[in-house]
Protein backbone atom coordinates (compact mmCIF):
# COMPACT_ATOMS: atom_id res chain seq x y z
CA UNK A 1 0.00 0.00 0.00
CA UNK A 2 2.86 2.33 0.92
CA UNK A 3 4.69 1.61 -2.33
CA UNK A 4 1.65 2.34 -4.52
CA UNK A 5 1.03 5.58 -2.59
CA UNK A 6 4.65 6.65 -3.17
CA UNK A 7 4.33 5.81 -6.88
CA UNK A 8 1.16 7.88 -7.15
CA UNK A 9 2.82 10.83 -5.42
CA UNK A 10 5.85 10.51 -7.69
CA UNK A 11 3.62 10.55 -10.78
CA UNK A 12 2.11 13.83 -9.61
CA UNK A 13 5.48 15.51 -9.09
CA UNK A 14 6.96 17.86 -11.69
CA UNK A 15 10.15 16.67 -13.36
CA UNK A 16 11.43 15.52 -16.76
CA UNK A 17 10.36 11.89 -17.28
CA UNK A 18 12.57 9.21 -18.81
CA UNK A 19 10.59 8.70 -22.02
CA UNK A 20 13.41 8.27 -24.54
CA UNK A 21 13.77 4.55 -25.20
CA UNK A 22 16.64 3.01 -27.18
CA UNK A 23 14.64 3.22 -30.42
CA UNK A 24 13.77 6.87 -29.82
CA UNK A 25 17.39 7.66 -28.90
CA UNK A 26 18.63 6.12 -32.15
CA UNK A 27 16.04 7.97 -34.25
CA UNK A 28 16.91 11.22 -32.43
CA UNK A 29 20.61 10.75 -33.22
CA UNK A 30 20.24 9.51 -36.80
CA UNK A 31 17.57 12.14 -37.46
CA UNK A 32 19.76 15.02 -36.27
CA UNK A 33 22.92 13.82 -38.05
CA UNK A 34 21.19 13.36 -41.40
CA UNK A 35 19.90 16.84 -42.20
CA UNK A 36 20.18 18.67 -45.48
CA UNK A 37 23.94 18.30 -46.09
CA UNK A 38 24.12 14.87 -47.73
CA UNK A 39 21.27 15.81 -50.09
CA UNK A 40 22.27 19.36 -50.97
CA UNK A 41 26.02 19.87 -51.14
CA UNK A 42 28.43 16.93 -50.78
CA UNK A 43 30.56 18.65 -53.39
CA UNK A 44 32.65 20.32 -50.66
CA UNK A 45 34.41 17.03 -49.94
CA UNK A 46 34.95 16.29 -53.64
CA UNK A 47 36.18 19.81 -54.43
CA UNK A 48 38.80 19.82 -51.69
CA UNK A 49 39.86 16.18 -51.93
CA UNK A 50 40.59 16.47 -55.66
CA UNK A 51 39.18 13.16 -56.91
CA UNK A 52 36.33 10.70 -56.42
CA UNK A 53 38.38 7.93 -54.80
CA UNK A 54 39.93 10.16 -52.16
CA UNK A 55 36.56 11.80 -51.45
CA UNK A 56 35.06 8.39 -50.59
CA UNK A 57 38.02 7.69 -48.30
CA UNK A 58 37.42 11.05 -46.60
CA UNK A 59 33.75 10.19 -46.03
CA UNK A 60 34.73 6.89 -44.40
CA UNK A 61 37.44 8.55 -42.32
CA UNK A 62 34.97 11.19 -41.11
CA UNK A 63 32.69 8.40 -39.92
CA UNK A 64 35.56 6.82 -37.97
CA UNK A 65 36.62 10.16 -36.44
CA UNK A 66 33.01 10.93 -35.49
CA UNK A 67 32.82 7.52 -33.82
CA UNK A 68 35.91 8.41 -31.74
CA UNK A 69 34.19 11.59 -30.56
CA UNK A 70 30.84 9.91 -29.97
CA UNK A 71 32.34 7.09 -27.89
CA UNK A 72 34.27 9.66 -25.83
CA UNK A 73 31.06 11.59 -25.19
CA UNK A 74 29.29 8.32 -24.29
CA UNK A 75 32.03 7.66 -21.69
CA UNK A 76 31.41 11.05 -20.07
CA UNK A 77 27.63 10.82 -20.42
CA UNK A 78 27.38 7.48 -18.63
CA UNK A 79 29.84 8.59 -15.92
CA UNK A 80 28.42 12.04 -15.08
CA UNK A 81 24.77 11.07 -15.75
CA UNK A 82 23.62 14.66 -16.30
CA UNK A 83 21.95 16.16 -19.36
CA UNK A 84 23.60 19.12 -21.06
CA UNK A 85 26.18 17.58 -23.40
CA UNK A 86 29.12 19.89 -24.14
CA UNK A 87 28.19 22.31 -21.36
CA UNK A 88 27.98 19.86 -18.48
CA UNK A 89 31.09 17.94 -19.60
CA UNK A 90 33.16 21.13 -19.68
CA UNK A 91 31.74 22.22 -16.33
CA UNK A 92 32.62 18.93 -14.63
CA UNK A 93 36.07 18.47 -16.23
CA UNK A 94 37.55 21.91 -17.00
CA UNK A 95 35.51 24.26 -14.83
CA UNK A 96 32.80 26.93 -15.11
CA UNK A 97 34.50 29.45 -17.44
CA UNK A 98 34.84 27.25 -20.57
CA UNK A 99 31.41 25.76 -19.80
CA UNK A 100 29.77 29.20 -19.70
CA UNK A 101 31.57 30.34 -22.87
CA UNK A 102 30.25 27.22 -24.67
CA UNK A 103 26.76 27.99 -23.39
CA UNK A 104 27.05 31.64 -24.46
CA UNK A 105 28.28 30.76 -27.95
CA UNK A 106 25.54 28.13 -28.28
CA UNK A 107 22.60 30.42 -27.60
CA UNK A 108 23.91 33.73 -28.93
CA UNK A 109 25.41 32.41 -32.16
CA UNK A 110 25.53 28.67 -32.90
CA UNK A 111 22.00 27.45 -32.24
CA UNK A 112 19.98 30.36 -33.72
CA UNK A 113 22.10 30.44 -36.89
CA UNK A 114 22.00 26.66 -37.34
CA UNK A 115 18.24 26.41 -36.79
CA UNK A 116 17.56 29.38 -39.09
CA UNK A 117 19.65 27.92 -41.91
CA UNK A 118 17.99 24.51 -41.74
CA UNK A 119 14.59 26.25 -41.51
CA UNK A 120 15.29 28.16 -44.71
CA UNK A 121 16.40 24.94 -46.43
CA UNK A 122 13.15 23.31 -45.25
CA UNK A 123 11.02 26.15 -46.60
CA UNK A 124 12.91 26.24 -49.91
CA UNK A 125 12.57 22.54 -50.65
CA UNK A 126 9.01 22.23 -49.38
CA UNK A 127 7.53 24.80 -51.75
CA UNK A 128 10.01 24.65 -54.63
CA UNK A 129 7.95 22.07 -56.62
CA UNK A 130 5.01 24.54 -56.60
CA UNK A 131 7.01 27.24 -58.39
CA UNK A 132 8.98 25.20 -60.94
CA UNK A 133 10.34 26.47 -63.33
CA UNK A 134 10.08 29.92 -61.72
CA UNK A 135 12.28 31.19 -58.89
CA UNK A 136 10.86 30.60 -55.41
CA UNK A 137 9.91 33.94 -53.72
CA UNK A 138 12.22 34.61 -50.75
CA UNK A 139 9.42 36.08 -48.64
CA UNK A 140 7.32 32.92 -49.03
CA UNK A 141 10.32 30.75 -48.04
CA UNK A 142 10.86 32.84 -44.91
CA UNK A 143 7.18 32.71 -43.98
CA UNK A 144 7.04 28.92 -44.35
CA UNK A 145 10.29 28.62 -42.37
CA UNK A 146 8.94 30.73 -39.51
CA UNK A 147 5.69 28.73 -39.39
CA UNK A 148 7.67 25.47 -39.37
CA UNK A 149 9.93 26.43 -36.45
CA UNK A 150 6.98 27.84 -34.48
CA UNK A 151 5.13 24.55 -34.93
CA UNK A 152 8.09 22.47 -33.75
CA UNK A 153 8.73 24.59 -30.67
CA UNK A 154 5.02 24.44 -29.80
CA UNK A 155 5.06 20.66 -30.21
CA UNK A 156 8.13 20.30 -27.97
CA UNK A 157 6.43 22.52 -25.38
CA UNK A 158 3.31 20.36 -25.53
CA UNK A 159 4.65 16.80 -25.23
CA UNK A 160 7.94 14.91 -25.04
CA UNK A 161 6.29 11.76 -26.40
CA UNK A 162 4.76 13.53 -29.40
CA UNK A 163 8.02 15.21 -30.38
CA UNK A 164 9.90 11.89 -29.96
CA UNK A 165 7.32 10.06 -32.09
CA UNK A 166 7.50 12.77 -34.75
CA UNK A 167 11.28 12.38 -34.77
CA UNK A 168 10.87 8.66 -35.46
CA UNK A 169 8.54 9.37 -38.40
CA UNK A 170 10.89 11.92 -39.97
CA UNK A 171 13.92 9.69 -39.49
CA UNK A 172 12.10 6.97 -41.46
CA UNK A 173 11.25 9.51 -44.20
CA UNK A 174 14.85 10.69 -44.58
CA UNK A 175 16.03 7.08 -44.78
CA UNK A 176 13.42 6.58 -47.52
CA UNK A 177 14.97 9.54 -49.37
CA UNK A 178 18.40 7.96 -49.06
CA UNK A 179 17.04 4.61 -50.31
CA UNK A 180 15.54 6.41 -53.34
CA UNK A 181 19.06 7.57 -54.14
CA UNK A 182 21.01 4.43 -53.24
CA UNK A 183 18.79 1.88 -55.03
CA UNK A 184 18.82 3.49 -58.53
CA UNK A 185 22.53 4.15 -58.14
CA UNK A 186 23.33 0.55 -57.18
CA UNK A 187 21.09 -0.76 -59.98
CA UNK A 188 22.95 1.39 -62.50
CA UNK A 189 26.30 0.27 -61.05
CA UNK A 190 25.21 -3.36 -61.27
CA UNK A 191 24.19 -2.82 -64.88
CA UNK A 192 27.75 -1.85 -65.71
CA UNK A 193 27.61 1.96 -65.53
CA UNK A 194 31.14 2.30 -64.17
CA UNK A 195 32.47 4.98 -66.54
CA UNK A 196 32.53 7.63 -63.81
CA UNK A 197 34.81 5.45 -61.67
CA UNK A 198 37.62 5.35 -64.21
CA UNK A 199 40.77 6.98 -62.82
CA UNK A 200 39.07 7.64 -59.47
CA UNK A 201 42.46 8.54 -57.94
CA UNK A 202 43.45 10.94 -60.71
CA UNK A 203 45.99 13.31 -59.13
CA UNK A 204 45.75 16.09 -61.71
CA UNK A 205 43.45 18.17 -59.44
CA UNK A 206 44.82 16.94 -56.12
CA UNK A 207 45.91 19.69 -53.72
CA UNK A 208 47.07 18.31 -50.37
CA UNK A 209 46.80 21.71 -48.71
CA UNK A 210 43.03 21.62 -49.34
CA UNK A 211 42.54 18.11 -47.93
CA UNK A 212 41.84 19.38 -44.38
CA UNK A 213 38.98 21.44 -45.83
CA UNK A 214 37.53 18.23 -47.27
CA UNK A 215 37.54 16.74 -43.77
CA UNK A 216 35.97 19.92 -42.48
CA UNK A 217 33.04 19.53 -44.91
CA UNK A 218 32.69 15.83 -44.13
CA UNK A 219 32.76 16.28 -40.36
CA UNK A 220 30.13 19.01 -40.66
CA UNK A 221 27.81 16.50 -42.39
CA UNK A 222 28.31 14.08 -39.48
CA UNK A 223 27.50 16.72 -36.86
CA UNK A 224 24.69 15.78 -34.46
CA UNK A 225 26.01 12.57 -32.87
CA UNK A 226 26.49 14.45 -29.59
CA UNK A 227 22.79 15.30 -29.11
CA UNK A 228 22.04 12.08 -27.26
CA UNK A 229 24.23 13.30 -24.36
CA UNK A 230 22.18 16.52 -24.20
CA UNK A 231 19.20 14.48 -22.94
CA UNK A 232 20.84 11.88 -20.66
CA UNK A 233 18.33 12.45 -17.84
CA UNK A 234 15.32 11.56 -20.02
CA UNK A 235 16.85 8.42 -21.57
CA UNK A 236 15.72 5.06 -20.24
CA UNK A 237 18.72 3.12 -18.84
CA UNK A 238 21.35 5.61 -20.15
CA UNK A 239 24.34 3.46 -19.06
CA UNK A 240 23.32 0.86 -21.64
CA UNK A 241 21.40 2.86 -24.23
CA UNK A 242 23.78 5.80 -24.83
CA UNK A 243 26.74 3.65 -26.02
CA UNK A 244 24.45 1.45 -28.13
CA UNK A 245 22.81 4.56 -29.62
CA UNK A 246 26.03 6.25 -30.77
CA UNK A 247 27.51 3.03 -32.18
CA UNK A 248 24.38 1.96 -34.08
CA UNK A 249 23.59 5.49 -35.28
CA UNK A 250 27.06 6.23 -36.65
CA UNK A 251 27.34 2.84 -38.35
CA UNK A 252 23.97 3.49 -40.07
CA UNK A 253 24.91 7.04 -41.08
CA UNK A 254 28.41 6.15 -42.31
CA UNK A 255 27.12 3.29 -44.49
CA UNK A 256 24.30 5.49 -45.83
CA UNK A 257 26.69 8.35 -46.63
CA UNK A 258 29.17 6.10 -48.43
CA UNK A 259 26.48 4.35 -50.50
CA UNK A 260 24.78 7.66 -51.29
CA UNK A 261 28.03 9.14 -52.59
CA UNK A 262 28.71 6.02 -54.67
CA UNK A 263 25.21 6.39 -56.14
CA UNK A 264 25.83 10.06 -56.94
CA UNK A 265 29.08 9.27 -58.75
CA UNK A 266 27.49 6.39 -60.66
CA UNK A 267 24.87 8.66 -62.25
CA UNK A 268 26.68 12.02 -62.24
CA UNK A 269 30.20 12.83 -63.35
CA UNK A 270 32.57 14.57 -60.95
CA UNK A 271 32.19 17.83 -62.89
CA UNK A 272 28.39 17.59 -62.67
CA UNK A 273 28.60 17.08 -58.91
CA UNK A 274 30.87 20.12 -58.58
CA UNK A 275 28.58 22.37 -60.62
CA UNK A 276 25.35 21.25 -58.93
CA UNK A 277 23.81 23.45 -56.24
CA UNK A 278 21.78 20.50 -54.92
CA UNK A 279 23.28 17.15 -55.84
CA UNK A 280 20.24 15.13 -54.75
CA UNK A 281 17.97 17.14 -57.06
CA UNK A 282 20.38 16.77 -60.00
CA UNK A 283 20.46 13.03 -59.29
CA UNK A 284 16.65 12.79 -59.04
CA UNK A 285 16.13 14.71 -62.29
CA UNK A 286 18.34 12.14 -64.02
CA UNK A 287 16.83 9.01 -62.41
CA UNK A 288 13.26 9.83 -61.31
CA UNK A 289 12.47 12.23 -64.18
CA UNK A 290 9.00 13.69 -63.52
CA UNK A 291 9.01 12.24 -60.01
CA UNK A 292 11.99 14.31 -58.89
CA UNK A 293 9.64 16.46 -56.77
CA UNK A 294 9.43 13.51 -54.34
CA UNK A 295 13.09 14.00 -53.41
CA UNK A 296 12.46 17.72 -52.88
CA UNK A 297 9.66 17.00 -50.40
CA UNK A 298 11.68 14.30 -48.63
CA UNK A 299 14.67 16.66 -48.28
CA UNK A 300 12.31 19.20 -46.69
CA UNK A 301 11.10 16.53 -44.28
CA UNK A 302 14.71 15.61 -43.53
CA UNK A 303 15.41 19.21 -42.58
CA UNK A 304 12.25 19.27 -40.45
CA UNK A 305 13.35 16.16 -38.56
CA UNK A 306 16.83 17.60 -37.95
CA UNK A 307 15.22 20.77 -36.60
CA UNK A 308 12.98 18.82 -34.25
CA UNK A 309 15.90 16.83 -32.83
CA UNK A 310 18.08 19.91 -32.43
CA UNK A 311 15.35 21.85 -30.61
CA UNK A 312 14.53 18.93 -28.33
CA UNK A 313 18.18 18.43 -27.33
CA UNK A 314 19.53 21.98 -27.13
CA UNK A 315 16.71 23.15 -24.86
CA UNK A 316 17.99 20.61 -22.30
CA UNK A 317 21.43 22.25 -22.34
CA UNK A 318 19.89 25.59 -21.37
CA UNK A 319 17.71 23.86 -18.76
CA UNK A 320 20.77 22.27 -17.11
CA UNK A 321 22.83 25.49 -17.28
CA UNK A 322 20.06 27.35 -15.49
CA UNK A 323 19.91 24.60 -12.87
CA UNK A 324 23.67 24.98 -12.35
CA UNK A 325 23.31 28.73 -11.76
CA UNK A 326 24.75 29.94 -15.10
CA UNK A 327 21.43 31.23 -16.46
CA UNK A 328 18.34 32.82 -14.83
CA UNK A 329 16.45 30.27 -12.68
CA UNK A 330 13.29 30.61 -14.79
CA UNK A 331 14.88 28.51 -17.54
CA UNK A 332 15.35 25.50 -15.24
CA UNK A 333 11.61 25.34 -14.60
CA UNK A 334 9.13 22.82 -15.99
CA UNK A 335 5.49 23.13 -16.99
CA UNK A 336 3.33 21.78 -14.19
CA UNK A 337 1.16 19.62 -16.45
CA UNK A 338 3.15 19.02 -19.63
CA UNK A 339 6.44 18.25 -17.86
CA UNK A 340 8.43 20.03 -20.59
CA UNK A 341 11.13 22.76 -20.19
CA UNK A 342 8.82 25.45 -21.55
CA UNK A 343 10.95 28.60 -20.84
CA UNK A 344 14.12 27.03 -22.27
CA UNK A 345 12.25 26.15 -25.46
CA UNK A 346 10.64 29.57 -25.88
CA UNK A 347 13.94 31.43 -25.43
CA UNK A 348 15.19 30.11 -28.77
CA UNK A 349 12.38 31.69 -30.81
CA UNK A 350 13.27 35.42 -30.95
CA UNK A 351 16.83 35.06 -32.29
CA UNK A 352 15.78 32.33 -34.73
CA UNK A 353 13.01 34.53 -36.13
CA UNK A 354 15.47 37.42 -36.40
CA UNK A 355 17.96 35.33 -38.40
CA UNK A 356 15.23 33.92 -40.63
CA UNK A 357 14.24 37.52 -41.34
CA UNK A 358 17.83 38.46 -42.20
CA UNK A 359 17.93 35.42 -44.48
CA UNK A 360 21.57 35.56 -45.55
CA UNK A 361 23.11 33.76 -42.59
CA UNK A 362 25.54 31.41 -44.29
CA UNK A 363 28.47 33.67 -43.39
CA UNK A 364 27.47 33.44 -39.73
CA UNK A 365 27.82 29.67 -39.90
CA UNK A 366 31.51 30.19 -40.64
CA UNK A 367 31.77 32.34 -37.53
CA UNK A 368 30.60 29.57 -35.22
CA UNK A 369 32.75 26.80 -36.68
CA UNK A 370 35.73 27.99 -34.64
CA UNK A 371 33.78 27.75 -31.37
CA UNK A 372 32.13 24.48 -32.28
CA UNK A 373 35.32 22.50 -32.93
CA UNK A 374 37.37 24.22 -30.24
CA UNK A 375 34.93 23.31 -27.47
CA UNK A 376 34.36 19.78 -28.75
CA UNK A 377 38.12 19.27 -28.64
CA UNK A 378 38.20 20.70 -25.11
CA UNK A 379 35.49 18.22 -24.03
CA UNK A 380 37.55 15.20 -25.06
CA UNK A 381 40.70 16.75 -23.53
CA UNK A 382 38.59 17.15 -20.38
CA UNK A 383 37.81 13.42 -20.49
CA UNK A 384 41.53 12.61 -20.48
CA UNK A 385 42.15 14.94 -17.51
CA UNK A 386 39.08 13.62 -15.68
CA UNK A 387 40.40 10.08 -16.00
CA UNK A 388 43.72 11.10 -14.43
CA UNK A 389 42.07 13.13 -11.66
CA UNK A 390 39.46 10.50 -10.72
CA UNK A 391 40.96 7.11 -11.63
CA UNK A 392 38.71 5.20 -9.20
CA UNK A 393 35.44 6.77 -10.35
CA UNK A 394 33.01 4.08 -11.62
CA UNK A 395 32.65 4.29 -15.41
CA UNK A 396 29.85 2.13 -16.83
CA UNK A 397 31.26 2.63 -20.34
CA UNK A 398 35.01 3.20 -20.50
CA UNK A 399 36.70 3.84 -23.84
CA UNK A 400 40.44 3.48 -24.53
CA UNK A 401 42.20 6.85 -24.28
CA UNK A 402 43.27 6.61 -27.92
CA UNK A 403 39.70 7.63 -28.92
CA UNK A 404 39.65 11.03 -27.15
CA UNK A 405 43.30 11.63 -28.11
CA UNK A 406 42.56 11.11 -31.83
CA UNK A 407 39.40 13.23 -31.69
CA UNK A 408 41.03 16.07 -29.71
CA UNK A 409 43.91 16.18 -32.19
CA UNK A 410 41.48 16.33 -35.12
CA UNK A 411 39.45 19.16 -33.51
CA UNK A 412 42.52 21.26 -32.76
CA UNK A 413 43.77 20.65 -36.29
CA UNK A 414 40.46 21.89 -37.75
CA UNK A 415 40.59 24.98 -35.52
CA UNK A 416 44.15 25.72 -36.64
CA UNK A 417 43.20 25.30 -40.29
CA UNK A 418 40.22 27.64 -39.90
CA UNK A 419 42.51 30.29 -38.41
CA UNK A 420 44.79 29.90 -41.42
CA UNK A 421 42.19 29.64 -44.19
CA UNK A 422 39.59 32.14 -42.97
CA UNK A 423 41.06 34.46 -40.31
CA UNK A 424 38.34 37.11 -40.64
CA UNK A 425 35.30 34.90 -40.03
CA UNK A 426 37.18 32.83 -37.47
CA UNK A 427 38.26 35.99 -35.65
CA UNK A 428 34.68 37.26 -35.52
CA UNK A 429 33.51 33.91 -34.17
CA UNK A 430 36.24 33.98 -31.55
CA UNK A 431 35.29 37.55 -30.58
CA UNK A 432 31.59 36.70 -30.20
CA UNK A 433 32.53 33.75 -27.98
CA UNK A 434 34.81 35.88 -25.80
CA UNK A 435 32.06 38.46 -25.23
CA UNK A 436 30.74 35.89 -22.77
CA UNK A 437 33.69 36.56 -20.43
CA UNK A 438 32.48 39.92 -19.03
CA UNK A 439 28.95 38.51 -18.78
CA UNK A 440 30.25 35.60 -16.73
CA UNK A 441 32.51 37.57 -14.39
CA UNK A 442 30.18 40.51 -13.79
CA UNK A 443 26.77 38.83 -13.65
CA UNK A 444 27.29 35.11 -12.95
CA UNK A 445 30.52 34.93 -10.93
CA UNK A 446 30.50 38.29 -9.09
CA UNK A 447 26.73 38.77 -9.28
CA UNK A 448 27.21 42.50 -9.72
CA UNK A 449 23.88 43.28 -11.36
CA UNK A 450 22.89 46.71 -9.97
CA UNK A 451 20.15 46.68 -7.35
CA UNK A 452 17.97 48.99 -9.46
CA UNK A 453 18.08 46.34 -12.20
CA UNK A 454 17.87 43.28 -9.95
CA UNK A 455 14.47 44.10 -8.40
CA UNK A 456 12.55 44.61 -11.67
CA UNK A 457 14.38 41.65 -13.22
CA UNK A 458 13.31 39.33 -10.38
CA UNK A 459 9.76 40.69 -10.59
CA UNK A 460 9.70 40.01 -14.33
CA UNK A 461 10.94 36.42 -13.78
CA UNK A 462 8.22 35.86 -11.17
CA UNK A 463 5.49 37.20 -13.46
CA UNK A 464 6.73 34.99 -16.31
CA UNK A 465 6.77 31.95 -14.02
CA UNK A 466 3.11 32.52 -13.16
CA UNK A 467 2.18 33.24 -16.78
CA UNK A 468 3.93 30.14 -18.14
CA UNK A 469 2.77 27.91 -15.24
CA UNK A 470 6.23 26.53 -14.52
CA UNK A 471 8.02 25.49 -11.32
CA UNK A 472 11.46 24.01 -10.47
CA UNK A 473 11.76 20.24 -10.87
CA UNK A 474 10.66 18.35 -7.77
CA UNK A 475 12.57 15.12 -8.33
CA UNK A 476 16.33 14.81 -8.80
CA UNK A 477 16.95 13.07 -12.14
CA UNK A 478 20.72 12.54 -12.02
CORPE-V125037 format. One record per run of one state. SS is the DSSP state (hx for helix, st for strand, lp for the rest). FROM is the first residue (numbers start at 1). TO is the last residue. If there is no record, write none. Layout:
ss & from & to
SS & FROM & TO
SS & FROM & TO
This chain:
ss & from & to
lp & 1 & 1
hx & 2 & 12
lp & 13 & 19
st & 20 & 20
lp & 21 & 21
hx & 22 & 33
lp & 34 & 36
hx & 37 & 40
lp & 41 & 42
hx & 43 & 49
lp & 50 & 51
hx & 52 & 80
lp & 81 & 85
hx & 86 & 93
lp & 94 & 95
hx & 96 & 131
lp & 132 & 137
hx & 138 & 158
lp & 159 & 159
hx & 160 & 190
lp & 191 & 194
hx & 195 & 197
lp & 198 & 207
hx & 208 & 221
lp & 222 & 224
hx & 225 & 234
st & 235 & 235
lp & 236 & 237
hx & 238 & 267
lp & 268 & 269
hx & 270 & 275
lp & 276 & 278
hx & 279 & 287
lp & 288 & 288
hx & 289 & 323
lp & 324 & 328
hx & 329 & 332
st & 333 & 335
lp & 336 & 341
hx & 342 & 358
lp & 359 & 361
hx & 362 & 389
lp & 390 & 400
hx & 401 & 421
lp & 422 & 422
hx & 423 & 434
lp & 435 & 435
hx & 436 & 445
lp & 446 & 450
hx & 451 & 468
lp & 469 & 469
st & 470 & 472
lp & 473 & 478
